[in-house]
Amino acid sequence: MTANFLSALSGNRPAVTPVWFMRQAGRSLPEYRKVRAGTSMLEACLIPELAAEITAQPVRRYGVDAAIFFSDITVPMKLAGVPVEIVPGVGPVMEQPYRCAKDVKELIAHKPGDGSAVTQGVQLAVAELSVPVLAFAGAPFTMAAYLVEGRPSRDHLAARTMMYAEPELWYALVDWCAEISIAFLQAQKVGGACAFQLFDSWAGALAPAIYRKYCAPAAQKILTADLGLPRIHFGLGTAALLPDFAQHAEAVGIDYRTDIAAAIAQLRKSFPDKKVVVQGNIDPAILGCRSEVVESHVAQILTAGLAADAHIVNLGHGVPKDTDPAVLADIVAQVHEFSAVSPISPVPSKEVHRG
């Protein structure tokens, strides 16, 4: 299935639609809980053998067409020497919030750390698996929001305040976040990752004009870095930003709140001369429903995705931790079977969309 995923990412629809799931490595898998017992999240990310094993588990279990390297968006912070922990049931928690000029300036003096453990983990995963291994990184706004707030936040109020009150300080912070994310991606590339996804998890919390002014330049710094890898750009609540997300990426991740057919139409209108590749967007809530409800929802997503030049099936966010693994295995089978037997509707000529 290696060729299917990479073909779709390049904009060439394969005979079988590829599928993988965000947060497929870990959380819902009993084998994950077993191997990670007694080890903290960030410790597990930096033990090469353990990270590689967790990366491979969903491929063995589900037969997905790509693996995403098991890690966390705060790992680049940890490697740079920033005190951070993943608190169960809470998420990333900093030793302190970084809100004043003195603290931020001390923070951004940290240089990207030694990524050799990350590289080794990817190498081990690549050596075992026959599917592509994806690198990933957190987008600057998402990373900066955790740093300024000190922990997860519903409204990112302190981060948003810094944008307005001290824009130069904010720009320095997100630029630093971009630098350590690029180093993190480079470590994964050296290990053999063949594409990457940038997670703009909280970009939807911002008005489009605010995102474009205060956050897009730093995100674009990552997307245009000399990494030589195909790029997927994903964010939550970012329907109004899809053209921005597609500008420097081969594929756009569509979240579960966005109609995928409308997203494809919007992207075609915005980029009449560019291939439209979308990823998504099964609602994670569906995974807890009866099988016939799941099958109907997945079929709708597959059918809508035929309007794109290529479609990579995924969730519109991550796998919930209480998901029955059998449900995900059934979805993989449904996606592969549908693609094999369903005629692919012709993609409308680009000429049609220029008016």
C-alpha positions in Angstrom: 0.0 0.0 0.0 3.1 2.3 0.1 2.5 3.5 -3.5 -1.2 4.2 -2.8 -0.5 6.7 -0.1 2.4 8.5 -1.8 0.4 8.5 -5.1 -2.6 10.2 -3.5 -0.3 12.7 -1.7 1.1 13.7 -5.1 -2.4 14.2 -6.5 -2.7 11.1 -8.5 -5.6 9.0 -7.4 -4.7 5.3 -6.8 -7.0 2.4 -7.5 -7.4 1.9 -3.7 -7.9 4.9 -1.5 -5.4 5.1 1.3 -6.4 5.5 4.9 -4.7 6.2 8.2 -5.8 7.7 11.5 -4.5 10.6 13.5 -3.6 9.4 17.0 -3.7 5.8 15.7 -0.4 5.1 17.6 -1.3 4.6 21.2 -4.4 5.6 23.3 -7.0 3.0 22.3 -4.7 0.0 21.7 -4.3 -2.5 24.6 -0.8 -3.4 23.2 0.2 0.2 23.6 -1.0 0.4 27.2 1.0 -2.8 27.9 4.3 -1.6 26.4 4.1 1.9 27.9 3.2 0.8 31.4 5.3 2.6 33.9 6.8 5.0 31.3 5.8 8.6 31.0 4.6 9.9 27.6 7.7 12.0 26.9 10.0 9.2 28.1 8.3 6.8 25.7 8.8 9.3 22.8 12.5 9.4 23.4 13.2 5.7 23.8 13.9 4.7 20.2 12.9 1.1 20.5 9.6 1.9 22.3 8.7 4.8 20.0 9.2 2.5 17.0 7.2 -0.3 18.5 4.3 2.0 19.2 4.5 3.5 15.7 4.2 0.0 14.2 1.4 -1.3 16.4 -1.6 0.3 14.4 -0.1 -0.9 11.1 -0.1 -4.4 12.4 -3.5 -4.1 13.9 -5.4 -2.2 11.2 -3.5 -2.5 7.9 -3.4 1.2 7.5 -1.5 2.7 4.6 0.8 5.0 6.6 2.3 5.2 10.0 2.8 8.4 11.9 5.8 8.5 14.1 4.9 8.2 17.8 5.9 11.4 19.5 4.4 14.7 20.8 4.5 18.3 19.7 6.2 19.2 22.9 9.2 16.9 22.2 11.1 19.7 20.5 10.7 21.8 23.6 11.9 19.0 25.8 14.9 18.4 23.5 15.7 22.2 23.7 15.8 21.9 27.5 12.4 23.5 28.3 10.8 21.9 31.4 7.5 20.3 30.2 5.6 17.2 31.1 2.5 15.5 29.7 0.1 15.2 32.6 -2.4 12.4 32.2 -5.9 13.7 31.7 -4.6 17.3 31.3 -2.0 17.5 28.5 1.2 19.5 28.2 2.0 21.4 31.3 5.0 23.8 31.5 7.1 24.4 34.6 6.0 28.0 34.2 4.0 30.1 31.7 6.1 32.4 29.5 4.3 35.7 29.4 6.8 38.5 30.2 9.6 39.7 28.0 12.3 38.4 30.3 10.9 34.9 30.4 10.3 34.7 26.7 13.7 36.0 25.8 15.3 33.4 28.2 13.1 30.7 26.6 14.0 31.5 23.0 17.7 31.5 23.8 17.4 27.7 24.0 18.8 26.0 20.9 17.2 22.9 19.2 18.5 19.9 21.2 19.9 16.6 20.2 17.3 14.8 18.0 19.3 11.5 17.6 16.8 9.5 19.7 14.0 10.7 17.4 16.1 9.8 14.3 16.8 6.3 15.7 13.2 5.7 16.5 12.1 6.6 13.0 14.9 4.4 11.5 13.7 1.4 13.5 10.1 2.0 12.5 11.0 2.4 8.8 13.1 -0.8 8.9 10.1 -2.8 10.2 7.3 -1.4 8.2 6.3 -1.6 4.5 4.2 1.5 4.6 5.4 5.1 4.7 6.3 6.6 8.0 5.1 10.2 8.5 6.9 12.8 10.4 5.0 15.5 12.2 5.3 18.7 14.1 3.1 21.2 15.9 2.5 24.6 14.2 3.9 27.7 15.9 0.6 29.0 17.2 -0.3 25.7 18.9 3.1 25.4 20.5 3.3 29.1 21.6 -0.2 28.9 23.1 0.9 26.0 25.4 4.0 28.0 26.3 2.2 31.3 27.1 -0.7 29.7 28.9 1.5 27.2 30.7 -1.0 24.4 30.1 -4.0 23.6 27.8 -6.5 26.4 27.5 -10.0 26.7 26.0 -9.7 30.2 24.7 -5.9 30.8 24.6 -6.6 34.2 26.1 -3.0 34.9 27.4 -1.5 34.0 24.0 -4.0 36.2 22.1 -3.3 39.1 24.5 0.4 38.8 23.8 -0.2 39.1 20.1 -1.9 42.4 20.5 0.0 43.8 23.5 3.6 42.8 22.5 3.6 41.8 18.8 7.4 41.8 18.5 7.7 39.5 21.5 5.0 37.3 20.0 6.7 37.1 16.6 10.0 36.2 18.3 8.3 33.4 20.2 6.5 31.8 17.2 9.6 32.1 15.1 11.5 30.2 17.7 8.8 27.6 17.8 9.1 27.3 14.0 12.9 26.8 14.3 12.7 23.9 16.8 9.8 22.3 14.8 12.0 22.4 11.7 14.8 20.7 13.6 12.4 18.1 14.9 11.2 17.4 11.3 14.7 17.2 10.0 15.6 14.6 12.7 12.6 12.5 11.5 13.5 13.0 7.8 17.1 11.7 8.5 15.5 8.6 10.0 13.6 7.9 6.8 10.2 9.7 7.2 8.9 10.4 3.6 6.3 13.1 4.3 5.1 15.2 7.2 2.0 16.6 8.7 1.9 20.0 10.4 -0.7 20.2 13.2 -2.2 23.7 13.5 -4.4 22.3 16.3 -5.7 25.6 17.7 -5.6 27.8 14.6 -9.4 27.7 14.5 -9.5 29.7 17.7 -8.4 32.8 15.8 -10.2 35.1 13.3 -8.8 34.5 9.8 -7.2 37.9 9.6 -5.6 37.5 13.0 -4.2 34.1 12.1 -2.8 35.5 8.8 -1.1 38.4 10.5 0.3 36.8 13.7 0.7 33.1 12.9 0.7 32.2 9.2 4.3 33.6 8.6 5.8 31.3 11.2 3.8 28.3 9.9 4.9 29.1 6.4 8.5 29.1 7.6 8.1 25.4 8.5 6.1 24.5 5.3 8.7 26.2 3.0 11.8 24.9 4.9 14.2 22.9 2.8 13.0 19.5 4.0 12.2 18.0 0.6 9.2 16.2 1.9 5.5 16.3 0.8 3.4 18.2 3.3 -0.1 17.8 4.9 -1.4 20.8 6.8 -4.2 20.1 9.3 -6.1 22.3 11.8 -9.3 22.3 13.8 -12.1 24.7 13.0 -10.2 26.0 10.0 -12.8 26.0 7.2 -12.2 29.7 6.6 -8.5 29.1 6.3 -8.4 26.2 3.9 -6.9 28.2 1.0 -4.2 29.5 3.4 -3.5 25.9 4.6 -3.3 24.6 1.0 -0.9 27.4 -0.3 2.3 25.6 0.8 1.1 22.0 1.2 0.4 19.1 -1.1 -2.7 18.1 0.9 -5.0 19.7 3.4 -6.5 17.9 6.4 -10.2 18.6 6.7 -11.5 18.6 10.3 -14.8 17.0 11.3 -16.6 20.3 11.6 -16.1 21.1 7.9 -18.2 19.7 5.0 -15.6 17.9 2.9 -17.5 18.5 -0.4 -17.7 22.2 0.4 -14.0 22.2 1.2 -13.1 20.5 -2.1 -15.2 23.1 -4.0 -13.6 25.9 -2.1 -10.1 24.7 -2.8 -10.8 24.2 -6.5 -12.1 27.8 -6.7 -9.0 29.1 -4.9 -6.5 27.0 -6.9 -7.8 26.3 -10.4 -4.4 25.2 -11.6 -3.4 23.1 -8.6 -4.3 19.5 -7.8 -6.7 19.2 -4.9 -5.8 16.6 -2.3 -7.8 16.3 0.8 -7.4 14.2 3.9 -10.3 13.3 6.3 -12.8 13.8 7.6 -14.6 11.0 9.5 -16.2 12.4 12.7 -14.5 10.7 15.7 -17.8 10.6 17.5 -19.0 8.1 14.9 -16.6 5.5 16.2 -18.8 4.9 19.2 -21.9 4.2 17.1 -23.5 1.0 15.7 -21.8 -0.5 12.7 -24.4 0.5 10.2 -24.1 4.2 11.3 -20.3 4.0 11.0 -20.6 2.4 7.5 -23.0 5.0 6.2 -20.9 7.9 7.5 -17.7 6.5 6.0 -19.5 5.8 2.7 -20.6 9.5 2.5 -17.0 10.7 3.2 -15.7 8.3 0.5 -18.3 9.5 -2.1 -17.7 13.1 -1.4 -13.9 12.6 -1.7 -14.3 11.4 -5.2 -14.6 15.1 -6.3 -11.0 15.7 -5.3 -8.0 14.8 -7.4 -7.0 12.4 -4.6 -8.4 11.6 -1.2 -6.6 10.2 1.9 -9.2 9.0 4.3 -8.6 9.9 8.0 -10.5 11.2 10.9 -11.4 14.8 11.3 -9.4 14.8 14.5 -7.7 12.0 16.6 -8.8 8.6 17.7 -10.7 8.8 21.0 -9.0 6.8 23.8 -12.0 4.6 24.4 -12.4 3.5 20.7 -12.9 -0.2 20.1 -9.9 -1.1 17.8 -12.2 -3.4 15.8 -14.2 -0.4 14.6 -11.1 1.1 13.1 -10.1 -2.2 11.5 -13.6 -2.4 9.9 -13.2 1.2 8.5 -9.9 0.3 6.9 -11.5 -2.7 5.2 -14.5 -0.7 4.1 -12.3 2.0 2.6 -10.2 -0.5 0.7 -13.2 -2.4 -0.5 -15.1 0.7 -1.6 -12.2 2.0 -3.6 -11.7 -1.4 -5.3 -15.2 -1.7 -6.6 -16.5 1.9 -7.0 -16.1 3.7 -10.2 -14.1 6.9 -9.8 -16.1 9.8 -11.1 -14.2 12.0 -13.5 -12.7 15.1 -11.9 -14.1 18.2 -13.6 -11.8 19.9 -15.9 -9.8 22.7 -14.4 -11.0 25.0 -17.2 -14.5 24.7 -15.8 -13.4 26.3 -12.5 -11.6 29.3 -13.9 -14.6 31.4 -14.3 
